[in-house]
Amino acid sequence: MAFESLRIARFRNIAETELELGAGHIFLLGDNGQGKTNFLEALYVLSFGSSFRTRQERELPMHGFKEFYLKAAWSGPGQEQAGLETVSVRYSAEGGKDIRLNEKPIADRKELVAHHPSVVFCHEDMAFAAGVPEERRFFFDQCAGMLWLDYIDVLRAYRRVLRHRNAVLKMGQLDLLDSLDIQMARFGLELQRYRARLAELFGARFPEMYEKVSLLGSEIGIEYRPSWPQEADLDMIAALLASQRARDVEMRTSMSGPHRDRWVFTREGRDFSSYASTGQLRLASLLLRIVQACLYSAQASALAGVQSAGERSARYPVMLLDDVLLELDVPKRRRFFSLLPGNREGAQAVFTFLPGEPWHEYADAHTIVYRVSNGQFTREKGI
């Protein structure tokens, strides 16, 4: 899919603008603080209904305003004759958020994921490679939700049961735990199966990509380490939770389950994150996003051949890359660029560049370039 046009009103430092986006590559050129990342954030909000920078929506309206409006037209596979579709997000402090697909309101943000997801590359992604387990779980949960919409429902159900169980533990209502343990085991095992499948998909792609870009000479793998035994069934987990109940009561929280699963980067049997350089971890975080996009795309190719039952097919997410090429040396930058799904026909990638960066090296005759200054966008001519 690709965004064809975008309207932004009263969002961050962007007062009002309407821009043409009908190209495979969109380049945004400008100094820091001018609005490049705000532009990417607007596209992300239209893709997911929320920001990748804050959970506080009141921070998104332009200073002095309490509302914003975003609207985009987009195209997808096979839509050349069917015409464009639209997505809009309107927010006000008083009325909350209104999300519409083709002018019809939607009640669940997961409908956006089904229609036109995006993948954002930003500096904060470093936490996926070097941060705490919660950060990695967030990333892999997002990946699974993009591949399997049912995963979102299961994750929500598990979290509801977990909150209820933790509340019961805090209040000492232990007679409710037997029922809650069965529910927690059922939803938790389903999450575990999805995550194990996701680990297989990442394991088939990430090591090869890392070696191709880094030329490190040894394999970097990703291991999924579930909190519960890998081959356990419902009765086994219910019994496990019962055996751990005294500890859970003492700690007043659930001490095992998918909310405590771990994802680990390994090299030659060691935890790679514990000794890798900042540059190596940065590259790992970027390639996680590449794999995320390739898995969603599910194309029959060496990098995205994941065409199995229940997975999506023939659709590219929009790639949003926020100054990430700046953090790679020139050879790695070229090798990284060659892996982007947005480098293929029918896909779209939006890049931000600082002044002085060699953006011309990556542009072609069809690239749309905007110079960004104080929330204003001026199209570059003659590219």
Secondary structure by P-SEA (a helix, b strand, c coil): ccccccccccccccccccccccccbbbbbccccccaaaaaaaaaaaacccccccccccccccccccbbbbbbcccccccccccbbbbbbbbbccccbbbbcccccccccccccccbbbbbbcccccccccccaaaaaaaaaaaaaaacaaaaaaaaaaaaaaaaaaaaaaaccccaaaaaaaaaaaaaaaaaaaaaaaaaaaaacaaaaaaaaccccbbbbbbbbbcccccccaaaaaaaaaaaaaaaaaacccccccccbbbbbbcccccccccccaaaaaaaaaaaaaaaaaaaaccccccccccccccccccccbbbbccccccccaaaaaaaaaacccccccbbbbbbbcccccccccccccbbbbbbcccbbbbbccc
